[in-house]
Amino acid sequence: MLVNIIAFVFVLGILVVLHEAGHFIAARLVGAPVAVFSVGFGKRIWGFERGGTDYRISMIPLGGYVRVLGLGPDETDVIGEGDSGDELLPRWQRALVLLAGPITNIVAAVLFLATAYMVGVETPIHFAQPPIVGWVEPSSPAATADIRSGDVVRAVDGDEITNWRDLESAFLTAGGREVVVTLQRDGDPLRVSVTPEKVTRYQFGYAGIFPPLDPVIVHLLAGSPAKRAGLEPGDRIIAVNDQPAEQFWDLIRLISPHPDEQISLMVVRADETFTVDVVPENDDGRGKIGIGLAFPSEVQRLPPLAAISAGTAECRRMTRETFRVIGKLLTRKTSIRQVSGPVDIARISGEAARSGFHTLIWLMGLISLQLGIFNLLPIPILDGGHLTIIAFESILRRDLSIRVKERILEVGFYLLILLMVVVLFNDIVKILPDSLYRLLSGG
């Protein structure tokens, strides 16, 4: 728990300071005075004054703000600070200052991801491969829909699918919702309906399809039948009881029906082919020999320029995915459980910190990008809400009154508080004991 809290404060603190530093620098560039630079909201806990600016740490650590004189009413006015009577800056200057914070977060996201690529990013190889179905779990939603091995997925609910990463993402956000899957089978187009199961407390969608996977042993479970029989990592099993195995999934299909029965495996090791007899263990009526399922991955370590290019491409991909998920949330096609708030982010930050520097840096890039995108949304009180007001004023060719702007920001403030309550409740529900979780989730 302590690691989670420290990691959360570290991650959020850096990203908020970067965001507010963007506003601060832009204000200085246009010659606007900055009265306050605060990490956190609410009552001032500690700080110092320099150059006419009060640099402070405030009580509520969920964000921060810069009080730029001439920017007009902002979130500090809504909660009782600030002075909305300052002479307003020209609209273009206000827009520049407002844009600088989110843009700083987006640029920082690229740099964080680039740093991760330079350190080394491990990615499953199948993510970039064509979305060819390698195996369908029996009795799964995909099996019920008659999706078969060898089918190529072309689209899900009209969204084009070009690789396995796209496909996994499409099903992940469709838990409990029927989607139309466009397939290509033996060269012919085919459309089927699939309703992925809701799995985990995030209510992710699970369809039961998997990519092609070579029948190569990656690792063995200690004391397993395969280990006792002398099999080793790197061995390729090409047949079970003289039946050919072209994929790892064939091993599951061919070994599962033989618990406690001796079977014969044909194995290729280097340039040698030999036969091994194994007796699978009985695991709830299914035969298993203790070969761990593992998807091959590769570690990308890139030079600086290539890393920046890769980081930029990944930010573009995640931005598209973010807006796709926002659209599904607004149309109730995706569960709110998939949204993470402070509690969840703290837990994820702690796990990332334990996993190593590269994982934590990657997470910071992801959260920085989301922070930049979220602040650009046209929600009153956020930067995007202020920018929307400025755009509206530019169309009218006059400024709205301070009183009208304050009322708009008050509405936005209370909406933001409501959103925080919903997200916090959502976070807490996901960590409740099973009995309480089932009660709140309706069974």
Phi, psi and chi 1 to 4 in degrees:
 res  aa     phi    psi   chi1   chi2   chi3   chi4
   1 MET       -  -44.5  178.0   64.8   73.0      -
   2 LEU   -61.6  -41.6 -178.7   59.8      -      -
   3 VAL   -61.3  -40.9  173.4      -      -      -
   4 ASN   -59.8  -45.7  -68.4   -2.8      -      -
   5 ILE   -65.5  -45.1  -65.7  172.9      -      -
   6 ILE   -62.8  -44.4  -67.2  173.1      -      -
   7 ALA   -64.1  -40.3      -      -      -      -
   8 PHE   -62.8  -48.2  175.1   70.7      -      -
   9 VAL   -62.3  -39.9  171.6      -      -      -
  10 PHE   -63.0  -50.6  173.8   77.6      -      -
  11 VAL   -65.0  -53.5  169.2      -      -      -
  12 LEU   -65.7  -38.1 -170.5   63.7      -      -
  13 GLY   -60.1  -47.3      -      -      -      -
  14 ILE   -63.3  -44.1  -72.1  178.7      -      -
  15 LEU   -69.1  -37.9  -61.9 -176.6      -      -
  16 VAL   -67.9  -43.0  166.8      -      -      -
  17 VAL   -61.0  -41.1  167.8      -      -      -
  18 LEU   -62.0  -45.0  -75.2  172.4      -      -
  19 HIS   -59.9  -50.8  179.9   92.2      -      -
  20 GLU   -70.1  -29.7  -59.1  -53.9  -26.3      -
  21 ALA   -63.7  -34.5      -      -      -      -
  22 GLY   -60.7  -48.0      -      -      -      -
  23 HIS   -60.0  -44.5  -69.9  -47.8      -      -
  24 PHE   -60.8  -48.7  178.7   83.1      -      -
  25 ILE   -64.6  -42.4  -67.3  170.5      -      -
  26 ALA   -62.9  -40.0      -      -      -      -
  27 ALA   -62.4  -42.2      -      -      -      -
  28 ARG   -63.5  -39.1  -69.5  -61.7 -162.1 -156.0
  29 LEU   -63.9  -34.4  -72.9  174.9      -      -
  30 VAL   -92.8    3.4  -60.5      -      -      -
  31 GLY    81.1   18.7      -      -      -      -
  32 ALA   -88.1  134.0      -      -      -      -
  33 PRO   -71.6  143.0   23.4  -31.4      -      -
  34 VAL  -112.3  117.4  179.9      -      -      -
  35 ALA   -82.3  -39.2      -      -      -      -
  36 VAL  -139.1  137.6  177.8      -      -      -
  37 PHE  -123.5  106.1 -173.6  118.2      -      -
  38 SER  -119.2  132.8  176.0      -      -      -
  39 VAL   -97.9  110.2  177.1      -      -      -
  40 GLY   101.1  165.4      -      -      -      -
  41 PHE  -111.1  171.6  -68.8  105.8      -      -
  42 GLY    84.1 -150.2      -      -      -      -
  43 LYS   -64.0  137.4 -175.4  177.6  178.6 -179.0
  44 ARG   -69.2  125.1 -176.4 -177.6 -168.3  -88.6
  45 ILE   -97.3  -44.1  -62.0  174.9      -      -
  46 TRP  -156.3  153.8  177.1   87.6      -      -
  47 GLY   171.9 -174.3      -      -      -      -
  48 PHE  -152.7  160.3   60.9   91.4      -      -
  49 GLU  -113.1  135.0 -173.0  170.2  -28.4      -
  50 ARG  -152.0  131.9 -179.0  172.7  -61.8  168.5
  51 GLY    61.3   30.3      -      -      -      -
  52 GLY    83.3    3.7      -      -      -      -
  53 THR  -115.2  132.3  -59.0      -      -      -
  54 ASP   -91.5  105.2  178.3   21.2      -      -
  55 TYR   -86.7  119.3  -61.1   89.2      -      -
  56 ARG  -139.4  158.2   65.3  172.0   70.2  166.7
  57 ILE  -111.4  127.1  -65.5  176.6      -      -
  58 SER  -109.8  169.8  -59.9      -      -      -
  59 MET   -66.3  -43.1 -177.2  175.4  -68.0      -
  60 ILE   -91.8  110.3  -54.9  172.4      -      -
  61 PRO   -84.9   21.5   32.7  -35.5      -      -
  62 LEU  -101.0   58.4  -59.8  178.0      -      -
  63 GLY   135.8 -147.8      -      -      -      -
  64 GLY   171.9  177.3      -      -      -      -
  65 TYR  -160.2  160.6   64.4   92.0      -      -
  66 VAL  -120.9  126.8  171.9      -      -      -
  67 ARG   -94.5   99.8  176.9   75.2  171.6   95.8
  68 VAL   -97.8  119.3  179.6      -      -      -
  69 LEU   -68.0  131.9  -58.4 -178.1      -      -
  70 GLY    95.8   -1.2      -      -      -      -
  71 LEU   -87.0  -15.6 -160.0   58.1      -      -
  72 GLY    97.6 -175.6      -      -      -      -
  73 PRO   -64.9  141.8   24.3  -33.9      -      -
  74 ASP  -136.6 -167.2   60.8   12.2      -      -
  75 GLU   -62.0  -26.7   62.4  -91.9   25.6      -
  76 THR   -69.4  -32.0   60.3      -      -      -
  77 ASP   -66.4  -36.5  -63.5  -43.7      -      -
  78 VAL   -64.4  -35.4  174.3      -      -      -
  79 ILE  -102.2   19.1   60.0  175.9      -      -
  80 GLY   101.5   10.7      -      -      -      -
  81 GLU  -118.0  174.2  -65.3 -172.3   23.1      -
  82 GLY    84.0  174.9      -      -      -      -
  83 ASP  -139.2  112.5  176.4    9.1      -      -
  84 SER   -85.5   10.0   56.7      -      -      -
  85 GLY   -92.2    6.9      -      -      -      -
  86 ASP   -67.9  151.4  -53.3  -47.2      -      -
  87 GLU   -67.9  129.9 -177.4  179.2  -11.3      -
  88 LEU   -72.4  144.4  -67.4  177.4      -      -
  89 LEU   -72.6  158.9  -62.5  168.7      -      -
  90 PRO   -55.9  151.0  -24.6   34.1      -      -
  91 ARG   -57.7  -39.7  -68.6 -169.3 -160.9  104.0
  92 TRP   -65.8  -33.8   72.4  -91.8      -      -
  93 GLN   -70.8  -41.9  -68.2 -174.4   -0.6      -
  94 ARG   -60.2  -43.9  -78.3 -179.1  -88.0  157.7
  95 ALA   -63.2  -40.7      -      -      -      -
  96 LEU   -62.9  -44.6 -179.3   62.2      -      -
  97 VAL   -63.8  -42.9  172.3      -      -      -
  98 LEU   -66.7  -39.8  -69.3  166.4      -      -
  99 LEU   -69.1  -28.1  -85.1  170.8      -      -
 100 ALA   -61.8  -36.7      -      -      -      -
 101 GLY   -63.4  -57.8      -      -      -      -
 102 PRO   -60.5  -39.0  -23.5   33.2      -      -
 103 ILE   -63.8  -38.2  -65.3  -58.7      -      -
 104 THR   -60.5  -42.7  -61.1      -      -      -
 105 ASN   -63.3  -39.0  -82.1  127.2      -      -
 106 ILE   -68.5  -43.2  -67.0  170.0      -      -
 107 VAL   -63.0  -41.7  172.1      -      -      -
 108 ALA   -62.2  -36.9      -      -      -      -
 109 ALA   -60.4  -44.7      -      -      -      -
 110 VAL   -59.7  -43.3  172.0      -      -      -
 111 LEU   -70.1  -37.7  -64.5  178.5      -      -
 112 PHE   -62.9  -46.5  -78.8  131.3      -      -
 113 LEU   -66.0  -38.8  -63.6 -175.2      -      -
 114 ALA   -60.8  -41.7      -      -      -      -
 115 THR   -60.7  -42.5  -59.0      -      -      -
 116 ALA   -61.6  -40.8      -      -      -      -
 117 TYR   -66.1  -33.9  -85.0  113.7      -      -
 118 MET   -70.1  -36.5  -74.0 -172.1  -77.1      -
 119 VAL   -72.7  -38.9  173.6      -      -      -
 120 GLY   131.9  118.2      -      -      -      -
 121 VAL  -113.5  123.1  174.1      -      -      -
 122 GLU   -91.8  123.7 -174.5  173.1    0.9      -
 123 THR  -130.0  131.8  -52.7      -      -      -
 124 PRO   -55.8  132.4  -25.3   34.9      -      -
 125 ILE   -62.1  -34.9  -67.3  173.4      -      -
 126 HIS   -69.7  -16.3   73.2  -86.7      -      -
 127 PHE   -54.6  -38.6  -88.7    9.4      -      -
 128 ALA   -91.4   -2.0      -      -      -      -
 129 GLN   -84.4  156.8  -66.9  176.0  -15.8      -
 130 PRO   -58.1  147.4  -22.6   33.0      -      -
 131 PRO   -77.5   63.3   29.0  -34.5      -      -
 132 ILE   -91.5  129.9  -59.4  171.4      -      -
 133 VAL   -74.0  122.5  178.2      -      -      -
 134 GLY   -92.7  -36.4      -      -      -      -
 135 TRP  -155.6  145.6 -175.8   65.0      -      -
 136 VAL  -120.3  122.5  179.9      -      -      -
 137 GLU   -67.3  129.9 -178.9 -178.5  -14.3      -
 138 PRO   -57.3  141.5  -25.0   34.6      -      -
 139 SER    68.3    7.5  -58.1      -      -      -
 140 SER   -80.1  167.0   67.3      -      -      -
 141 PRO   -54.9  -38.7  -28.1   36.7      -      -
 142 ALA   -66.5  -38.9      -      -      -      -
 143 ALA   -66.1  -41.1      -      -      -      -
 144 THR   -60.7  -33.5  -57.9      -      -      -
 145 ALA   -83.7    0.8      -      -      -      -
 146 ASP    67.5   32.2 -165.8   33.2      -      -
 147 ILE   -76.3  138.4  -64.7  178.4      -      -
 148 ARG  -127.0  159.4  -54.6  173.6 -171.9  174.4
 149 SER   -58.2  136.2  -62.9      -      -      -
 150 GLY    97.4  -18.1      -      -      -      -
 151 ASP   -64.7  145.4  -72.0  -12.5      -      -
 152 VAL  -110.3  124.4 -178.2      -      -      -
 153 VAL   -85.4  121.6  179.9      -      -      -
 154 ARG  -100.3  -31.0  -64.6  -58.0 -174.0 -168.6
 155 ALA  -159.0  153.5      -      -      -      -
 156 VAL  -129.0  117.4  174.7      -      -      -
 157 ASP    52.8   38.1  -98.6    0.4      -      -
 158 GLY    85.9  -11.1      -      -      -      -
 159 ASP   -84.8  126.4  -66.8  -27.9      -      -
 160 GLU   -63.9  137.7 -177.4 -177.7    7.7      -
 161 ILE  -114.0  121.1  -57.8  -63.2      -      -
 162 THR  -111.6  -19.0   59.3      -      -      -
 163 ASN  -152.3  177.4   52.3   47.6      -      -
 164 TRP   -68.6  -29.5  -98.7   95.8      -      -
 165 ARG   -62.5  -44.5  170.7  175.0  -93.4  174.7
 166 ASP   -59.4  -42.7  -67.7  -17.3      -      -
 167 LEU   -66.2  -46.1 -179.5   56.1      -      -
 168 GLU   -62.4  -39.7  -69.7 -174.5    4.1      -
 169 SER   -65.1  -40.0  176.7      -      -      -
 170 ALA   -63.4  -42.4      -      -      -      -
 171 PHE   -74.9  -33.1  -77.7  135.8      -      -
 172 LEU   -59.7  -36.5 -155.3   66.0      -      -
 173 THR   -94.6   12.7   56.1      -      -      -
 174 ALA  -120.3   26.7      -      -      -      -
 175 GLY   -59.3  124.0      -      -      -      -
 176 GLY    77.3    4.9      -      -      -      -
 177 ARG  -119.2  133.6  177.6  172.7   62.0   87.7
 178 GLU   -71.1  130.6 -176.8  178.4   84.9      -
 179 VAL  -125.7  151.4  -65.8      -      -      -
 180 VAL   -96.5  121.4  176.6      -      -      -
 181 VAL  -107.2  125.0 -180.0      -      -      -
 182 THR   -95.6  122.2  -56.9      -      -      -
 183 LEU  -115.1  163.9  -54.1  169.3      -      -
 184 GLN  -125.3  119.0 -173.4  172.5  -10.9      -
 185 ARG  -125.7  117.9  179.0  179.7  -62.7  167.1
 186 ASP    54.7   36.7  -61.2  -34.0      -      -
 187 GLY    86.4   -6.5      -      -      -      -
 188 ASP  -106.5  141.2  -62.2  -38.1      -      -
 189 PRO   -74.3  150.1   25.7  -32.2      -      -
 190 LEU  -153.0  139.1  177.9   67.4      -      -
 191 ARG  -119.7  130.8  -70.9  161.6   61.9   90.8
 192 VAL  -133.6  158.2  -60.9      -      -      -
 193 SER  -105.3  132.7  -65.0      -      -      -
 194 VAL  -130.8  137.2 -179.0      -      -      -
 195 THR  -117.0   94.4  -55.6      -      -      -
 196 PRO   -59.2  141.3  -22.7   34.3      -      -
 197 GLU   -69.8  150.2  -61.1  173.7    0.7      -
 198 LYS   -82.6  123.2  -67.3 -179.6 -178.7  179.2
 199 VAL  -127.3  152.1  -63.4      -      -      -
 200 THR    61.5  171.7   78.7      -      -      -
 201 ARG   -75.3   -7.1  -65.9 -168.1  177.4 -172.0
 202 TYR   -85.2   -5.8  -70.0   87.5      -      -
 203 GLN    55.5   42.0  -62.8 -172.6   -7.6      -
 204 PHE   -66.6  154.9  -70.3  137.2      -      -
 205 GLY   -88.4  136.4      -      -      -      -
 206 TYR  -127.0  117.4  173.1   75.9      -      -
 207 ALA   -98.3  -24.7      -      -      -      -
 208 GLY    91.1   25.4      -      -      -      -
 209 ILE  -116.5  149.7   63.4  174.0      -      -
 210 PHE  -138.2  154.6  -62.0   88.7      -      -
 211 PRO   -75.4  163.3   28.0  -35.4      -      -
 212 PRO   -58.0  143.1  -23.2   33.7      -      -
 213 LEU  -146.2  123.1 -175.1   61.6      -      -
 214 ASP   -61.6  146.4  -74.3  -18.6      -      -
 215 PRO   -79.6   54.6   31.3  -35.6      -      -
 216 VAL  -107.7  135.1  175.4      -      -      -
 217 ILE   -75.7  120.8  -61.1  174.6      -      -
 218 VAL   -92.5  -47.5  176.0      -      -      -
 219 HIS  -150.6  156.7   68.9  -91.7      -      -
 220 LEU  -114.6  142.9  -60.7  166.2      -      -
 221 LEU   -76.2  138.7  -58.1 -178.3      -      -
 222 ALA   -60.0  132.6      -      -      -      -
 223 GLY    74.0   10.9      -      -      -      -
 224 SER   -77.9  161.4   64.7      -      -      -
 225 PRO   -54.9  -39.6  -27.1   35.2      -      -
 226 ALA   -64.7  -40.4      -      -      -      -
 227 LYS   -65.0  -43.8 -175.6   76.0  171.2  178.4
 228 ARG   -66.6  -27.6  -66.2 -165.2  -60.2  -91.5
 229 ALA   -81.1   -5.0      -      -      -      -
 230 GLY    94.1    9.8      -      -      -      -
 231 LEU   -71.4  153.2  -66.8  176.4      -      -
 232 GLU  -134.3  154.5  -59.8  175.6   -2.4      -
 233 PRO   -56.8  137.7  -26.4   35.5      -      -
 234 GLY    99.7  -17.5      -      -      -      -
 235 ASP   -66.6  141.8  -71.8  -12.6      -      -
 236 ARG  -110.1  122.3  176.3 -176.0  -67.9  -91.1
 237 ILE   -93.4  116.0  -57.5  173.8      -      -
 238 ILE  -104.7   -8.1   60.5  173.7      -      -
 239 ALA  -159.7  148.3      -      -      -      -
 240 VAL  -126.5  116.8  177.9      -      -      -
 241 ASN    52.1   44.0  -72.9  -17.5      -      -
 242 ASP    68.3    7.5  -64.1  -35.1      -      -
 243 GLN   -97.6  126.1  -62.2 -177.0   61.6      -
 244 PRO   -62.9  143.1   20.6  -30.6      -      -
 245 ALA  -121.4  107.1      -      -      -      -
 246 GLU   -92.2  -22.1  -62.9 -179.6   -6.4      -
 247 GLN  -134.3  162.9  -65.6 -167.3   58.1      -
 248 PHE   -58.8  -35.2 -170.3   93.2      -      -
 249 TRP   -63.9  -29.9  -45.0  112.6      -      -
 250 ASP   -63.3  -34.0  -68.6  -32.4      -      -
 251 LEU   -63.5  -43.0  -58.4 -179.1      -      -
 252 ILE   -61.4  -45.6  -63.0  174.9      -      -
 253 ARG   -64.8  -37.9  175.0  177.1   59.0   83.5
 254 LEU   -86.9  -28.2  -64.3  171.2      -      -
 255 ILE   -88.3  -33.7  -65.2  172.9      -      -
 256 SER   -54.3  -37.6 -176.2      -      -      -
 257 PRO   -75.6    2.0  -16.1   31.2      -      -
 258 HIS  -123.2   53.7  -59.1  -74.4      -      -
 259 PRO   -66.9  137.2   26.2  -34.4      -      -
 260 ASP    61.8   17.9  -60.8  -37.5      -      -
 261 GLU  -118.1  138.5  -60.4  176.9   15.2      -
 262 GLN   -70.0  132.4 -178.7  173.0  -67.3      -
 263 ILE  -126.1  161.3   58.7  174.6      -      -
 264 SER  -112.2  126.4  175.4      -      -      -
 265 LEU  -110.3  131.7  -52.8  178.8      -      -
 266 MET   -95.6  122.6 -175.4  173.3  -67.2      -
 267 VAL  -122.3  140.8 -179.1      -      -      -
 268 VAL  -112.2  124.0  175.5      -      -      -
 269 ARG  -130.2  113.8  179.2 -178.5  -62.4  166.2
 270 ALA    58.9 -120.5      -      -      -      -
 271 ASP  -102.6   11.4  -64.4  -32.7      -      -
 272 GLU  -107.3  137.8  178.8 -173.9    3.1      -
 273 THR  -116.7  130.1  -58.6      -      -      -
 274 PHE  -149.1  170.6   56.3   92.6      -      -
 275 THR  -113.9  138.9  -59.2      -      -      -
 276 VAL  -128.4  133.7  173.2      -      -      -
 277 ASP   -95.2  132.0  -68.5  -29.1      -      -
 278 VAL  -135.8  144.7 -177.2      -      -      -
 279 VAL  -109.7  105.9  178.0      -      -      -
 280 PRO   -63.1  143.8  -21.5   33.0      -      -
 281 GLU   -72.6  155.5  -65.5  176.1  -18.6      -
 282 ASN   -93.0  108.6 -170.0  -31.5      -      -
 283 ASP  -114.1   91.4 -178.4    8.0      -      -
 284 ASP    55.6   42.7 -163.6   22.3      -      -
 285 GLY    87.4    0.8      -      -      -      -
 286 ARG  -117.0  139.9  -64.4  176.3  -64.8  175.7
 287 GLY   -80.7  131.8      -      -      -      -
 288 LYS  -138.5  140.7  -67.8 -172.2  176.3 -178.6
 289 ILE  -111.2    3.2   63.1  173.0      -      -
 290 GLY    86.5   30.2      -      -      -      -
 291 ILE   -93.8  116.3  -60.9  175.0      -      -
 292 GLY   -70.3  134.7      -      -      -      -
 293 LEU   -78.8  123.4  172.2   61.9      -      -
 294 ALA  -146.4  130.1      -      -      -      -
 295 PHE   -87.3  127.9  -68.1   97.4      -      -
 296 PRO   -59.1  143.8  -20.1   31.1      -      -
 297 SER  -134.1  165.7   61.0      -      -      -
 298 GLU  -133.0  147.1   60.3 -179.5   -1.0      -
 299 VAL  -101.2  121.3  176.7      -      -      -
 300 GLN   -95.6  118.5  -70.9 -179.2  -78.8      -
 301 ARG  -118.5  114.5  -72.1 -170.7  178.9   88.7
 302 LEU  -115.3  150.3  -56.8  175.6      -      -
 303 PRO   -69.1  164.2   23.7  -32.5      -      -
 304 PRO   -50.9  -51.0  -30.0   36.8      -      -
 305 LEU   -65.1  -42.8  -69.6  179.4      -      -
 306 ALA   -65.8  -34.6      -      -      -      -
 307 ALA   -66.9  -40.2      -      -      -      -
 308 ILE   -64.7  -40.9  -68.7  173.4      -      -
 309 SER   -62.7  -43.5  176.9      -      -      -
 310 ALA   -66.4  -40.2      -      -      -      -
 311 GLY   -63.5  -39.7      -      -      -      -
 312 THR   -64.6  -44.6  -58.2      -      -      -
 313 ALA   -62.8  -40.5      -      -      -      -
 314 GLU   -67.3  -37.1 -176.3   63.2   15.6      -
 315 CYS   -64.6  -40.3  -79.0      -      -      -
 316 ARG   -61.5  -44.0  -75.1 -160.5  -61.1  -95.6
 317 ARG   -63.5  -44.7 -173.4 -163.8   68.8   79.6
 318 MET   -69.0  -31.0  -71.2 -166.2  -66.1      -
 319 THR   -65.6  -46.1  -61.0      -      -      -
 320 ARG   -59.0  -44.1  -70.4 -166.1  -59.9  -90.7
 321 GLU   -65.4  -38.2 -172.7   61.6   27.4      -
 322 THR   -61.2  -47.4  -63.2      -      -      -
 323 PHE   -69.3  -30.1  -79.4  106.8      -      -
 324 ARG   -65.0  -42.7 -174.5  178.0  -67.3  119.4
 325 VAL   -69.1  -40.6  170.4      -      -      -
 326 ILE   -58.6  -43.5  -70.8  173.9      -      -
 327 GLY   -60.3  -40.7      -      -      -      -
 328 LYS   -70.0  -34.4  -70.7 -179.3  178.4  179.8
 329 LEU   -65.6  -43.4  -76.1  168.8      -      -
 330 LEU   -67.0  -29.9  -67.1  175.5      -      -
 331 THR   -97.3    8.7   55.3      -      -      -
 332 ARG    60.4   33.1  -57.9 -177.1   66.2 -178.0
 333 LYS   -94.4   -8.5  -68.4 -178.1  177.7  180.0
 334 THR  -132.7  143.0  -68.7      -      -      -
 335 SER   -72.1  140.7  172.3      -      -      -
 336 ILE   -63.1  -19.0 -171.9   67.1      -      -
 337 ARG   -62.4  -19.8  -65.7  -75.7  162.6   77.6
 338 GLN   -82.0   -3.6  -64.1 -175.3   20.0      -
 339 VAL   -90.2  134.8  176.1      -      -      -
 340 SER  -106.1  135.4  -67.1      -      -      -
 341 GLY  -108.9 -163.1      -      -      -      -
 342 PRO   -57.0  -42.2  -24.5   33.3      -      -
 343 VAL   -64.5  -46.0  175.9      -      -      -
 344 ASP   -66.2  -41.9 -138.8   15.0      -      -
 345 ILE   -63.9  -37.1  -67.2  173.6      -      -
 346 ALA   -62.3  -44.0      -      -      -      -
 347 ARG   -63.8  -45.5  179.6 -173.9   59.6   78.9
 348 ILE   -65.1  -38.5  -64.8  169.4      -      -
 349 SER   -62.5  -42.3  -61.8      -      -      -
 350 GLY   -62.3  -43.2      -      -      -      -
 351 GLU   -64.0  -39.9  -68.3  176.6   -5.1      -
 352 ALA   -65.0  -40.3      -      -      -      -
 353 ALA   -63.6  -38.6      -      -      -      -
 354 ARG   -69.8  -29.4  -65.5 -177.2 -169.4   94.8
 355 SER   -76.2  -23.7  -62.6      -      -      -
 356 GLY   132.5  168.8      -      -      -      -
 357 PHE   -59.5  -44.6  173.1   76.6      -      -
 358 HIS   -65.0  -35.6   65.3  -72.0      -      -
 359 THR   -69.6  -41.7  -54.3      -      -      -
 360 LEU   -64.8  -41.3 -175.5   60.7      -      -
 361 ILE   -64.2  -40.6  -71.4  -65.3      -      -
 362 TRP   -62.4  -44.2 -175.0  -89.5      -      -
 363 LEU   -61.8  -41.1  176.7   65.6      -      -
 364 MET   -63.0  -37.3  -69.2  177.3   69.0      -
 365 GLY   -64.2  -42.3      -      -      -      -
 366 LEU   -63.7  -47.7  173.2   61.1      -      -
 367 ILE   -68.7  -37.3  -63.9  177.0      -      -
 368 SER   -61.3  -41.5 -174.4      -      -      -
 369 LEU   -63.9  -45.6  178.2   65.4      -      -
 370 GLN   -63.0  -37.6  -56.5  -57.2  -44.1      -
 371 LEU   -64.1  -41.9 -174.6   61.7      -      -
 372 GLY   -63.9  -44.5      -      -      -      -
 373 ILE   -65.0  -46.7  -66.9  171.6      -      -
 374 PHE   -60.2  -40.1 -175.6   67.0      -      -
 375 ASN   -71.3  -17.5  -90.0  -82.5      -      -
 376 LEU   -89.5   -7.9  -75.4  173.6      -      -
 377 LEU   -66.8  145.5  -64.0  178.4      -      -
 378 PRO   -76.5   57.8   29.5  -35.8      -      -
 379 ILE  -104.9  125.9  -59.0  172.3      -      -
 380 PRO   -53.2  143.9  -26.0   34.8      -      -
 381 ILE    89.5  -28.9 -153.0  173.5      -      -
 382 LEU   -84.5  168.0  -60.8 -178.9      -      -
 383 ASP   -57.5  -39.8  -63.7  -36.1      -      -
 384 GLY   -63.8  -34.2      -      -      -      -
 385 GLY   -65.9  -43.4      -      -      -      -
 386 HIS   -61.7  -42.3  -70.2  -77.4      -      -
 387 LEU   -64.3  -35.2  -72.0  165.9      -      -
 388 THR   -64.6  -41.7  -58.6      -      -      -
 389 ILE   -61.7  -44.3  -67.8  173.5      -      -
 390 ILE   -62.5  -40.6  -69.8  174.8      -      -
 391 ALA   -62.7  -41.8      -      -      -      -
 392 PHE   -64.5  -41.6 -175.5   67.2      -      -
 393 GLU   -64.2  -36.1  -70.2  175.2  -26.8      -
 394 SER   -65.6  -35.8  -62.4      -      -      -
 395 ILE   -67.7  -42.2  -66.3  172.4      -      -
 396 LEU   -73.0  -21.1  -66.8  178.9      -      -
 397 ARG    64.7   30.3  -64.8 -173.5  177.2 -179.4
 398 ARG  -159.1  155.4   65.1  178.7  178.5   82.6
 399 ASP   -82.8  143.6  -72.5  -17.6      -      -
 400 LEU   -70.5  157.1  -60.8  175.9      -      -
 401 SER   -68.5  152.9   69.8      -      -      -
 402 ILE   -56.9  -39.7  -66.3  -64.1      -      -
 403 ARG   -61.8  -43.4 -174.4  171.8 -176.6   81.1
 404 VAL   -63.6  -43.2  169.5      -      -      -
 405 LYS   -63.4  -39.4  -67.8  179.7 -177.0  179.8
 406 GLU   -64.0  -39.8  -72.8  176.4  -20.9      -
 407 ARG   -65.0  -40.7  -63.2  -68.0   81.8   78.3
 408 ILE   -61.6  -43.5  -67.3  172.9      -      -
 409 LEU   -69.8  -31.6  -65.9 -177.4      -      -
 410 GLU   -63.0  -44.5  -79.4 -176.4    7.2      -
 411 VAL   -60.3  -45.0  172.2      -      -      -
 412 GLY   -62.6  -38.5      -      -      -      -
 413 PHE   -62.0  -46.5  175.1   74.7      -      -
 414 TYR   -70.1  -33.2  -66.9  118.8      -      -
 415 LEU   -64.3  -39.5  -74.4  175.2      -      -
 416 LEU   -66.8  -39.4 -165.6   59.5      -      -
 417 ILE   -62.6  -42.6  -67.9  -63.6      -      -
 418 LEU   -60.9  -43.3  177.1   61.8      -      -
 419 LEU   -61.9  -41.8  176.5   61.6      -      -
 420 MET   -63.0  -40.1  -72.0  178.3   63.9      -
 421 VAL   -63.0  -44.9  170.0      -      -      -
 422 VAL   -62.3  -44.6  170.6      -      -      -
 423 VAL   -67.1  -40.4  170.0      -      -      -
 424 LEU   -64.7  -43.0  -80.7  169.4      -      -
 425 PHE   -60.1  -42.2  175.4   78.6      -      -
 426 ASN   -60.8  -43.2 -174.1   44.4      -      -
 427 ASP   -61.9  -44.9  -82.4    0.1      -      -
 428 ILE   -66.5  -40.3  -67.9  169.4      -      -
 429 VAL   -58.1  -37.3  165.3      -      -      -
 430 LYS   -70.3  -14.0  -73.9 -174.7  -74.8 -168.4
 431 ILE  -113.4    8.8   61.1  174.4      -      -
 432 LEU   -71.7  157.1  -71.5  174.6      -      -
 433 PRO   -58.2  155.3  -23.5   32.7      -      -
 434 ASP   -54.0  -42.4  -69.9  -18.8      -      -
 435 SER   -63.3  -45.9   56.6      -      -      -
 436 LEU   -67.9  -37.6  -74.6  175.4      -      -
 437 TYR   -62.4  -44.8  175.7   78.6      -      -
 438 ARG   -62.5  -37.3  -72.9 -166.7  -64.4  -91.3
 439 LEU   -64.3  -47.0  178.3   63.7      -      -
 440 LEU   -72.3  -24.2  -69.5  173.2      -      -
 441 SER   -93.0    5.9  -60.1      -      -      -
 442 GLY    75.8   35.7      -      -      -      -
 443 GLY   115.4      -      -      -      -      -
